[in-house]
Amino acid sequence: MLVVLSVVEQRLDAVRAVLAGSDVMEVAASFGVHRSTVHRWVGRYLIEQLAGLADRSHRPHSCPGQVAEAVEVAVAEMRREHPRWGSRRIRLEMLRKTGPWAVEEFRRPRP
């Protein structure tokens, strides 16, 4: 009979083996992962218990370079109206005209 373990159960087996005194390199080799991965699993298990062994999202927590929605809409409209304009021209036109995007935080300070 073949028993299939979930990912969390496999990681828990690896963590238990390390905590029982097995060599991290040997455990990593038997599970087919890098030793730093096993160390990460052990650290997460010691802090968060079983929940720390679950898969995590790789999505960033924030996106500081993202522009405001008003700017995004204005750029999309300009691209639709003027398909041959590039990013430099659109930026120049946005700096010349006033609109919902013309907030101080979007304007570059003038020398």
C-alpha positions in Angstrom: 0.0 0.0 0.0 1.4 3.4 -1.0 0.9 6.2 1.5 1.1 9.8 0.1 2.1 12.5 2.5 1.2 16.1 2.1 3.9 18.7 1.7 3.4 19.9 5.3 3.7 16.3 6.6 6.9 15.8 4.6 8.4 19.0 6.0 7.4 18.0 9.5 9.2 14.7 9.1 12.3 16.6 8.0 12.1 19.0 10.9 11.5 16.2 13.4 14.6 14.3 12.0 16.8 17.4 12.5 15.4 18.1 16.0 16.1 14.4 16.9 19.7 14.9 16.1 20.1 14.0 12.4 22.6 15.9 10.2 21.0 18.7 8.3 22.9 17.8 5.1 21.7 14.2 5.2 18.1 15.2 5.9 18.2 17.7 3.0 19.6 15.1 0.7 17.0 12.5 1.6 14.2 15.1 1.0 15.8 16.5 -2.2 16.1 20.0 -1.0 19.0 22.4 -0.1 20.3 22.5 3.5 19.2 26.2 3.8 15.6 25.1 3.1 15.7 22.6 5.9 17.1 25.3 8.2 14.3 27.6 7.2 11.7 24.9 7.9 13.2 24.3 11.3 13.2 28.0 12.1 9.6 28.5 11.0 8.5 25.4 12.9 10.1 26.6 16.2 8.4 30.0 15.8 5.0 29.2 14.3 4.7 25.4 14.9 2.9 23.4 12.2 1.4 26.5 10.5 5.0 27.7 9.7 5.5 24.7 7.4 2.7 25.5 5.0 3.4 27.0 1.6 3.6 30.8 1.5 2.8 33.3 -1.2 5.7 35.0 -3.0 3.7 38.1 -3.7 5.3 41.2 -2.3 3.6 42.9 0.6 3.6 46.3 -1.1 4.4 47.9 -4.4 5.9 51.4 -3.7 6.6 52.1 -7.3 3.0 51.8 -8.4 1.4 55.0 -9.7 -2.0 56.3 -8.7 -5.1 55.1 -10.5 -5.7 58.6 -11.9 -2.3 58.6 -13.6 -2.8 55.1 -14.9 -6.1 56.1 -16.5 -4.7 59.3 -18.0 -1.8 57.4 -19.6 -4.1 54.7 -21.0 -6.3 57.4 -22.5 -3.3 59.2 -24.1 -2.0 56.0 -25.5 -5.4 55.3 -27.0 -5.7 58.8 -28.5 -2.1 58.9 -29.7 -0.8 55.4 -30.4 2.5 56.7 -31.8 3.5 58.6 -28.6 6.1 57.1 -26.4 6.6 57.3 -22.7 8.6 60.5 -22.9 6.0 62.4 -24.9 3.2 61.2 -22.7 5.1 62.4 -19.6 5.8 65.7 -21.2 2.1 66.2 -22.1 1.1 65.2 -18.6 3.5 67.7 -17.0 2.2 70.5 -19.4 -1.5 70.0 -18.8 -3.5 70.0 -15.5 -5.6 67.1 -14.6 -6.4 64.7 -11.8 -2.8 63.4 -12.0 -1.3 66.9 -11.4 -0.8 66.5 -7.7 2.4 67.7 -6.1 3.6 64.2 -5.3 3.7 63.3 -9.1 5.4 66.4 -10.2 9.2 66.7 -10.3 10.7 69.6 -8.4 11.9 72.3 -10.8 15.5 73.6 -10.4 
